[in-house]
Amino acid sequence: MTVSVLVPSSLTREAEDKREATRKLGYVARAATVFRADRLLVYPDRGGETGRFDGGFVHTVLRYAATPPYLRNEVWGMRDELEYVGVLPPLRAASQTGSESNGSGSTRQGIVTEVGPDQRVRVNCGLQHPISLNVPSQMKVVEGERVTVRISSRRPVRAKLEDSPLPGLVVERTDLSTALGREDAGVCIAASRFGEELTVGRLETLAGRIERDGLTVAFGAPERGLPDIFGIEASTVSSSDEGTTDDGVEPTADPGFDLWLNTVPDQGSEVIRTEEALFASLAPLSLRE
């Protein structure tokens, strides 16, 4: 099952300064990590960007946050967008924690620091020193490339390179149609206070399909919800119960989504921040039958 989270490039439009914008993005990355999202995708909202912290800033800070701490200096160096990354909350992603067992171990990211002869490379993967590893015959790596390392033991060190996607949260920029059109997009949900209210019964019908097909859920920006971003009337996004299918997914005004969902019915605050909406939405949608 693949879980993708979509946030707009205008995500930090209300931030007063770079420190506040960076902190907000840190909580977005943390929410995606807590609920084991596979992808955090930044879609364009040019009309909502203020110019100070555009999509490039949002994408860069989120990618930095998703980079394991032991690789950050080597991967990113010094960049203007990263001036206040010290305020980012630690993600402590489970997939980035090495195993002390002698079993199959766990995977973590590494970066190739040196390519040597005889299909061997040195890799920094967060251990005390870079380690020398054999490169599988089907792999070709270059210096500076990020790779997947499986560590089965740290004392003594036993590890190997794997020809597989990097573990942890993947951050990308993409347009909405591409994200919703992926083969593994699964149930595509627009999180909005104008959507159908999430109930126990609706969650029960959704859970089975999400577990089977995966989930893609999109969020809006401060003072700019999804209807505003997509240029549609809020009154048209909610379907009637007559259109509900057996798996709880309903046709909507926007053909890109399977349904619009209000995950905080009867909200007590007039405004729910995007980072709060991520926690409020991903928590129930992560429940399984």
Phi, psi and chi 1 to 4 in degrees:
 res  aa     phi    psi   chi1   chi2   chi3   chi4
   1 MET       -  130.1 -178.1 -172.3   74.8      -
   2 THR  -108.3  134.0  -59.8      -      -      -
   3 VAL  -116.5  123.0  176.2      -      -      -
   4 SER  -119.3  137.1  -61.5      -      -      -
   5 VAL  -116.3  129.0  174.5      -      -      -
   6 LEU  -109.8  126.0  -73.6  160.6      -      -
   7 VAL  -128.6  151.1  -66.3      -      -      -
   8 PRO   -82.8  158.3   30.5  -34.9      -      -
   9 SER   -67.6  -14.3   60.9      -      -      -
  10 SER   -93.1   18.3   56.5      -      -      -
  11 LEU   -56.2  -33.6 -174.1   58.2      -      -
  12 THR  -106.2   25.7   56.3      -      -      -
  13 ARG   -62.6  -25.9   64.9 -167.0  -54.0  -91.7
  14 GLU   -96.5   -1.7   92.7  -63.6    6.9      -
  15 ALA   -66.4  135.7      -      -      -      -
  16 GLU   -78.7  -28.2  -66.0 -177.3   -1.8      -
  17 ASP  -151.2  175.5   53.4   40.2      -      -
  18 LYS   -65.9  -34.5 -168.6 -176.8  -61.9 -176.7
  19 ARG   -62.5  -47.5  178.6 -171.1  -67.7  -89.6
  20 GLU   -64.0  -41.1 -178.6 -175.3  -14.7      -
  21 ALA   -63.0  -41.4      -      -      -      -
  22 THR   -65.5  -42.9  -58.9      -      -      -
  23 ARG   -62.3  -42.1 -170.2 -170.4  -55.6  -84.1
  24 LYS   -60.0  -45.0  179.5 -175.0 -173.8   73.8
  25 LEU   -65.0  -32.2  -66.9  172.0      -      -
  26 GLY   -62.1  -40.1      -      -      -      -
  27 TYR   -72.5  -30.4  -75.1  117.1      -      -
  28 VAL   -64.3  -46.7  168.0      -      -      -
  29 ALA   -63.5  -36.9      -      -      -      -
  30 ARG   -67.2  -42.1 -179.0  153.1  175.7   81.6
  31 ALA   -60.2  -44.4      -      -      -      -
  32 ALA   -62.3  -36.5      -      -      -      -
  33 THR   -73.1  -43.7  -59.7      -      -      -
  34 VAL   -55.9  -40.4  166.0      -      -      -
  35 PHE   -98.6   20.7  -65.4  102.4      -      -
  36 ARG    55.7   41.0  -68.7 -173.2  176.5  -87.1
  37 ALA   -65.5  143.5      -      -      -      -
  38 ASP   -86.9  -34.0  -60.4  -76.6      -      -
  39 ARG  -135.2  138.3  -68.1 -171.6  -68.4 -103.6
  40 LEU  -117.6  108.5 -178.2   53.5      -      -
  41 LEU  -109.6  132.1  -52.9  175.5      -      -
  42 VAL  -101.5  114.2 -178.9      -      -      -
  43 TYR  -101.8  152.3   66.4   87.8      -      -
  44 PRO   -73.9  135.4   25.5  -33.1      -      -
  45 ASP  -137.3   72.3  175.9   28.5      -      -
  46 ARG   -59.5  -35.4  -55.6  -76.9 -176.2 -107.9
  47 GLY   -67.7  -19.0      -      -      -      -
  48 GLY  -102.1  -10.1      -      -      -      -
  49 GLU   -72.1  139.5  -66.8  179.3   10.6      -
  50 THR   -92.6  -11.6   60.7      -      -      -
  51 GLY   100.9  -27.6      -      -      -      -
  52 ARG   -77.3  -48.3  -67.5 -179.6  -61.1  165.8
  53 PHE  -127.6   82.2  -48.5  117.3      -      -
  54 ASP   -82.9 -168.7   59.6   10.8      -      -
  55 GLY   -61.3  -32.1      -      -      -      -
  56 GLY   -64.6  -41.8      -      -      -      -
  57 PHE   -64.3  -47.8  172.7   84.1      -      -
  58 VAL   -58.6  -47.5  170.8      -      -      -
  59 HIS   -63.6  -44.1  179.6 -116.8      -      -
  60 THR   -64.3  -46.9  -62.9      -      -      -
  61 VAL   -66.0  -39.7  174.8      -      -      -
  62 LEU   -65.5  -39.7  -72.0  176.0      -      -
  63 ARG   -64.9  -40.1  -76.8 -169.7   64.8 -156.4
  64 TYR   -62.3  -46.3  178.2   92.0      -      -
  65 ALA   -59.4  -35.4      -      -      -      -
  66 ALA   -81.2  -10.0      -      -      -      -
  67 THR   -77.7  132.2  -59.0      -      -      -
  68 PRO   -54.3  139.6  -25.2   34.4      -      -
  69 PRO   -53.9  -35.8  -26.8   35.3      -      -
  70 TYR   -72.4   -8.3   54.0   83.6      -      -
  71 LEU  -110.3   -8.6  -64.8 -178.8      -      -
  72 ARG   -61.1  -48.5  -74.0  175.4  176.1  172.8
  73 ASN   -61.6  -42.1  -73.0  -20.1      -      -
  74 GLU   -70.3  -36.0 -164.1  160.9    0.1      -
  75 VAL   -80.3  -41.4  171.3      -      -      -
  76 TRP  -105.1  -32.3  -67.6   98.9      -      -
  77 GLY    61.8 -143.0      -      -      -      -
  78 MET  -105.8  124.0  -59.1  -68.0  -68.2      -
  79 ARG  -138.8  147.0  -62.7 -174.6   59.5  162.1
  80 ASP   -60.7  -37.6 -178.4   63.1      -      -
  81 GLU   -64.8  -21.0  -58.9   98.1  -45.2      -
  82 LEU  -100.4   21.0  -54.9  177.5      -      -
  83 GLU   -58.4  -35.0 -178.2  178.6    2.0      -
  84 TYR  -116.2   28.7  -69.9  106.0      -      -
  85 VAL   -67.1   -9.3  -68.0      -      -      -
  86 GLY   -65.1  -18.1      -      -      -      -
  87 VAL   -88.6   -4.5  -56.0      -      -      -
  88 LEU   -65.0  133.8  -69.0  172.0      -      -
  89 PRO   -71.7  144.8   27.2  -34.6      -      -
  90 PRO   -67.1  137.7   24.0  -33.3      -      -
  91 LEU   -83.0  -37.8  -58.8 -170.9      -      -
  92 ARG    48.7   49.5  -63.3 -173.9   62.0   84.0
  93 ALA   -62.9  131.7      -      -      -      -
  94 ALA   -60.0  -34.8      -      -      -      -
  95 SER   -70.4  -11.6   60.5      -      -      -
  96 GLN  -102.5   10.5  -63.9  168.9    1.2      -
  97 THR  -104.5  119.1  -57.9      -      -      -
  98 GLY   -67.3  157.8      -      -      -      -
  99 SER   -98.1  144.5  171.3      -      -      -
 100 GLU   -96.1   -1.2  -64.0  -72.9   -7.5      -
 101 SER   -82.7  170.9   71.5      -      -      -
 102 ASN  -101.1   11.8  -68.3  -41.6      -      -
 103 GLY   -85.3 -143.2      -      -      -      -
 104 SER   -71.7  -17.4   60.5      -      -      -
 105 GLY    76.1 -163.6      -      -      -      -
 106 SER  -132.7  158.5   62.8      -      -      -
 107 THR   -98.3  149.7   56.0      -      -      -
 108 ARG  -151.8  163.1   57.6 -159.7  -85.1  128.6
 109 GLN   -81.3  146.7  -69.2 -172.4   35.4      -
 110 GLY  -137.0  166.7      -      -      -      -
 111 ILE  -128.3  133.8 -173.0  167.4      -      -
 112 VAL   -74.6  119.3  176.7      -      -      -
 113 THR   -99.4  -19.3   59.8      -      -      -
 114 GLU  -159.0  134.6 -178.3 -178.4  -14.8      -
 115 VAL  -106.6  119.3  177.4      -      -      -
 116 GLY  -109.3 -173.4      -      -      -      -
 117 PRO   -77.9  171.4   29.9  -35.1      -      -
 118 ASP    58.7   38.0  -57.6  -35.9      -      -
 119 GLN    57.1   40.3  -76.1  -71.2   97.2      -
 120 ARG  -123.5  144.9  -67.9 -167.8   69.1   83.6
 121 VAL  -136.4  158.5  -66.2      -      -      -
 122 ARG  -103.6  134.8  -67.9 -175.0   67.2   79.9
 123 VAL  -130.1  130.9  177.6      -      -      -
 124 ASN   -90.7  113.2  173.8    8.7      -      -
 125 CYS  -129.0   27.2   55.8      -      -      -
 126 GLY    89.6    4.9      -      -      -      -
 127 LEU   -82.9 -178.1  -59.7 -179.2      -      -
 128 GLN   -62.5  -35.7 -171.9  172.3    3.9      -
 129 HIS  -137.3  156.4  -56.4  -73.4      -      -
 130 PRO   -56.9  145.7  -25.2   35.2      -      -
 131 ILE  -114.7  150.9   56.6  177.6      -      -
 132 SER   -92.7  128.4  179.0      -      -      -
 133 LEU  -135.0  150.3  -62.3  172.9      -      -
 134 ASN   -76.4  143.2  -74.8  -43.2      -      -
 135 VAL   -94.9  122.4  179.9      -      -      -
 136 PRO   -53.3  147.5  -25.5   34.8      -      -
 137 SER   -58.1  -29.9   57.7      -      -      -
 138 GLN   -85.4   -3.5   72.6  -84.8   16.7      -
 139 MET  -102.6  147.1  -74.8 -176.7   65.4      -
 140 LYS  -130.6  123.4  -69.3 -175.1  177.6  179.8
 141 VAL  -125.6  155.9  -62.4      -      -      -
 142 VAL  -128.0  160.8  -63.2      -      -      -
 143 GLU   -60.9  134.6 -173.7  173.2  -33.0      -
 144 GLY    92.1   -7.6      -      -      -      -
 145 GLU   -78.7  143.2 -178.8  178.3   -7.1      -
 146 ARG   -87.4  138.2  -75.1 -157.3 -119.2 -178.6
 147 VAL  -135.5  165.3  -68.4      -      -      -
 148 THR   -97.1  127.8  -61.0      -      -      -
 149 VAL  -119.5  129.5  179.8      -      -      -
 150 ARG  -100.6  121.4 -179.8  170.9  -67.6  -82.2
 151 ILE  -108.2  118.0  -60.4  175.7      -      -
 152 SER   -98.3  -19.1   55.5      -      -      -
 153 SER  -159.6  143.8  171.7      -      -      -
 154 ARG  -102.4  -24.5  -67.8 -167.5 -175.9 -172.7
 155 ARG  -135.3   95.9  -61.3  179.3 -177.3  175.3
 156 PRO   -73.5  166.5   30.8  -36.7      -      -
 157 VAL   -72.7  123.0  174.1      -      -      -
 158 ARG  -129.9  117.8  -65.6 -167.7 -176.4   93.4
 159 ALA  -152.9  162.4      -      -      -      -
 160 LYS  -152.8  153.1   64.9  178.5 -179.5  178.7
 161 LEU   -77.8  144.4  -72.2 -177.1      -      -
 162 GLU  -123.8  137.5  -71.4 -163.1  -16.2      -
 163 ASP   -86.1   74.5 -171.4   10.1      -      -
 164 SER  -147.4  162.8   59.6      -      -      -
 165 PRO   -57.9  151.9  -24.0   34.5      -      -
 166 LEU   -63.1  136.8  -65.9  175.8      -      -
 167 PRO   -73.3  159.9   28.2  -34.3      -      -
 168 GLY    95.6 -176.4      -      -      -      -
 169 LEU   -74.4  128.6 -177.5   65.1      -      -
 170 VAL  -100.4  127.2  174.2      -      -      -
 171 VAL  -110.9  126.6  179.5      -      -      -
 172 GLU  -139.9  159.6  -61.0  174.6  -11.8      -
 173 ARG  -101.9  134.7  -63.1  178.1   76.7  172.1
 174 THR  -157.9  158.6 -175.3      -      -      -
 175 ASP   -85.3  159.5   60.4   87.4      -      -
 176 LEU   -62.8  -42.8 -169.1   72.6      -      -
 177 SER   -62.6  -37.3   59.5      -      -      -
 178 THR   -65.9  -43.4  -61.1      -      -      -
 179 ALA   -64.6  -42.9      -      -      -      -
 180 LEU   -77.2  -17.5  -60.4 -177.9      -      -
 181 GLY   -93.1   -0.1      -      -      -      -
 182 ARG   -64.1  148.5  -61.9  179.4   68.8  123.8
 183 GLU   -61.7  -31.2  -69.1 -175.5    1.9      -
 184 ASP  -102.1   22.0   58.5   -5.0      -      -
 185 ALA   -64.6  -31.5      -      -      -      -
 186 GLY    67.6 -142.2      -      -      -      -
 187 VAL   -76.9  120.9 -176.8      -      -      -
 188 CYS   -99.9  115.4  -63.9      -      -      -
 189 ILE  -118.9  134.8  -66.5  175.0      -      -
 190 ALA  -100.4  115.6      -      -      -      -
 191 ALA   -82.9  116.3      -      -      -      -
 192 SER  -156.1  144.7  170.4      -      -      -
 193 ARG   -69.4  -11.1   63.6 -169.6  178.0   94.5
 194 PHE   -90.8   -2.7  -61.4  106.5      -      -
 195 GLY   -82.5 -179.5      -      -      -      -
 196 GLU   -65.4  138.4  -64.7  -73.0  -25.3      -
 197 GLU   -68.7  137.3  -68.4 -171.5   -4.4      -
 198 LEU   -77.1  123.3  179.7   62.6      -      -
 199 THR  -122.2  169.4   62.6      -      -      -
 200 VAL   -60.6  -42.2  173.0      -      -      -
 201 GLY   -64.7  -42.3      -      -      -      -
 202 ARG   -67.0  -39.4 -176.5  178.1  -60.2  -78.8
 203 LEU   -64.0  -37.2 -178.3   59.5      -      -
 204 GLU   -63.3  -40.4 -175.7  176.6    4.7      -
 205 THR   -75.1  -31.9   55.3      -      -      -
 206 LEU   -73.4  -36.4  -82.7  172.9      -      -
 207 ALA   -56.0  -42.9      -      -      -      -
 208 GLY   -62.8  -44.5      -      -      -      -
 209 ARG   -70.8  -38.2 -177.9  175.1  171.0 -172.5
 210 ILE   -61.4  -44.0  -70.0  174.4      -      -
 211 GLU   -63.8  -33.1 -173.2  170.5   12.2      -
 212 ARG   -81.4  -43.3 -177.6 -178.2   71.0 -114.5
 213 ASP  -107.8  -18.5  -61.2  -24.2      -      -
 214 GLY   100.7 -177.5      -      -      -      -
 215 LEU  -146.6  136.5  170.5   69.3      -      -
 216 THR  -127.5  123.9  -64.5      -      -      -
 217 VAL  -129.4  131.5   55.7      -      -      -
 218 ALA  -109.2  145.5      -      -      -      -
 219 PHE  -126.4  157.6  -62.8   88.0      -      -
 220 GLY   -94.6 -165.2      -      -      -      -
 221 ALA  -117.4  166.3      -      -      -      -
 222 PRO   -56.4  130.7  -27.1   36.9      -      -
 223 GLU    57.0   20.4  -59.7  178.9  -11.7      -
 224 ARG  -153.6   85.0 -171.3  169.9  168.5   83.2
 225 GLY   -74.7  177.3      -      -      -      -
 226 LEU   -59.4  -41.1  -68.9  176.3      -      -
 227 PRO   -57.9  -40.9  -27.4   37.3      -      -
 228 ASP   -64.4  -43.6  -70.6  -26.3      -      -
 229 ILE   -62.2  -40.2  -69.0  175.6      -      -
 230 PHE   -91.1   -3.3  -58.7  139.2      -      -
 231 GLY    68.4   40.2      -      -      -      -
 232 ILE  -125.0  157.5   58.5  178.8      -      -
 233 GLU   -73.3  132.7  -69.2  -67.0  -29.2      -
 234 ALA   -58.5  -31.9      -      -      -      -
 235 SER   -68.9  -14.1   59.7      -      -      -
 236 THR   -96.2   -5.1   67.7      -      -      -
 237 VAL   -84.3  -20.1  -55.4      -      -      -
 238 SER   -93.5  130.7 -179.5      -      -      -
 239 SER   -90.8  159.1  -52.7      -      -      -
 240 SER   -83.8  158.6   67.5      -      -      -
 241 ASP   -64.6  -18.0  -70.6  -21.6      -      -
 242 GLU   -65.6  -23.9  -65.1  177.7   -1.6      -
 243 GLY   -91.5    1.6      -      -      -      -
 244 THR   -68.3  133.7  -54.6      -      -      -
 245 THR   -91.8  174.7   61.2      -      -      -
 246 ASP   -62.0  -27.5  -68.7  -20.8      -      -
 247 ASP   -95.9   12.2   56.5   12.1      -      -
 248 GLY    83.8    4.7      -      -      -      -
 249 VAL   -99.5  133.1  174.4      -      -      -
 250 GLU  -117.5  149.1  -54.4  166.6   -2.6      -
 251 PRO   -67.3  147.6   24.5  -33.5      -      -
 252 THR  -130.2  174.8   67.2      -      -      -
 253 ALA   -67.0  -30.1      -      -      -      -
 254 ASP  -101.0  116.5 -172.3  -53.8      -      -
 255 PRO   -66.7  -11.8   26.1  -35.2      -      -
 256 GLY   -76.0  -23.6      -      -      -      -
 257 PHE  -108.7  150.2  -66.9  105.0      -      -
 258 ASP   -78.6  -34.7  -67.1  -48.8      -      -
 259 LEU  -162.5  157.3   74.4  158.1      -      -
 260 TRP  -101.1  132.6  -69.2   67.3      -      -
 261 LEU  -133.0  129.6 -164.6   62.7      -      -
 262 ASN   -96.2  104.3  177.7    3.0      -      -
 263 THR   -87.7   -3.0   56.2      -      -      -
 264 VAL  -128.9   71.5 -169.5      -      -      -
 265 PRO   -60.8  142.7  -20.5   32.3      -      -
 266 ASP    55.8   47.8 -166.0   28.1      -      -
 267 GLN   -61.5  141.8   63.2 -170.8   55.5      -
 268 GLY   -85.4  -16.1      -      -      -      -
 269 SER  -109.2  144.2  173.8      -      -      -
 270 GLU   -63.5  -30.4  -68.2 -176.4    3.7      -
 271 VAL  -129.0  132.1  176.3      -      -      -
 272 ILE  -110.3  122.7  -64.7  179.4      -      -
 273 ARG   -67.4  154.8  -62.8  171.2  179.3  171.4
 274 THR   -59.4  -43.2  -54.5      -      -      -
 275 GLU   -65.3  -31.7   60.9  -88.9   30.4      -
 276 GLU   -70.8  -39.1  -64.3  170.0  -23.2      -
 277 ALA   -63.1  -34.3      -      -      -      -
 278 LEU   -61.6  -48.7 -100.3   74.4      -      -
 279 PHE   -63.4  -44.7  -80.2  103.1      -      -
 280 ALA   -65.4  -31.5      -      -      -      -
 281 SER   -88.3  -45.2  -57.7      -      -      -
 282 LEU   -70.8  -26.3  -65.6  176.6      -      -
 283 ALA   -62.1  -56.1      -      -      -      -
 284 PRO   -69.4  -34.2   24.3  -34.1      -      -
 285 LEU   -73.0  -10.9  -66.1  175.2      -      -
 286 SER   -90.0   -7.6  -63.8      -      -      -
 287 LEU   -69.9  146.2  -64.2  174.9      -      -
 288 ARG  -120.0  160.4  -61.4  -66.8  170.8 -100.9
 289 GLU   -66.4      -  -67.0 -178.6  -57.7      -
